[in-house]
């Protein structure tokens, strides 16, 4: 079903740790079970879907800890607390797994521990230096520009349109730690740069900030959905889950993902996300729960709820997710694959620059 190569894949989430380190915890009391594990999960529909599905089995009880921002923020916290991070299962994505593999934090994943891994494309699996698999993918996600047609005063045709004065206060712009800042990578590419030459993007965003068109800065995905649903803003860059959530609520949304990037600047970035079981905790119970959740039926159910593409090749793809699926020709034309390792290394510097150069202009 899914034949996209790993280099054609490209997602985000955030700060968390154990009690006493200033985390946002959402501990859900469930029925008593033989074993209890601690799982870090994103909020919103992601959390609600996982909580409901985990409750369908009775062998493993779960203490849920919710991410509160962009995914890179959790990694220094884990490192500071290692080898006792207080986490059994970490939810993350491509960039997260590169760090996890490099640091040696992951309990190796095998078919014996996770039999349903046999139905996950091998190219989605990340390995450490010793050749051990460190991740269990569950979702393919697309990141694109989008807008509400009913509250946007004109049809947006190119990235330069973001500077149009008719969009005064209408743009919800994510901070650099959301989406790994690929929203700005798209601006850099449009203006002759790339992820390693971001100056064109910074100049564009400075113009955007001075124009007054940024009406909301999103610190998390929920900021984006709340801003667009309230009508405060109408244009943003976000993932297909947000797009699906809004269309389900009968908001008239337009996805800018099949437009010539050479003339419009609009590109789509793909990524895969899932789980990692950290060493030193309740690893057997963690793998048992994940194997249940990655089964074809559960993987289809979860991705149907959040409007994403399942990683399990035996899982059905929902009609809602189909608009985000590209064939190989479309992938070559509309998508861009950045250097994710390089991007992950720039997170702190880009956020600091945002705070120093962009925030004062807003």
Secondary structure, 3 states (H helix, E strand, C coil): CCCCCHHHCCCCCCCCCCCCCCCCECCCCCCCCCEEEEEEECCHHHHHHHHHHHCCCCCEEEEEEECCCCCHHHHHHHHHHCCCCCCCEEEEEHHHHHHHHHHCCECCECCCCCHHHHHECHHHCCECCCCCECCEEEEEEEEEEEEECCCCCCCCCCHHHHHCHHHCCCEEEECCCCHHHHHHHHHHHHCCCECCECHHHHHHHHHHHHHCCEEEEECCHHHHHHHHHHCCCCEEEEEHHHHHHHHHCCCCEEECCCCCHHHHCCCEEEEEEEEEEECCCCHHHHHHHHHHHCCHHHHHHHHHHHCCEECECCCCCCHHHHCCCCCHHHHHHHECCCCHHHHHHHHHHHHHHHHHHHHHHC
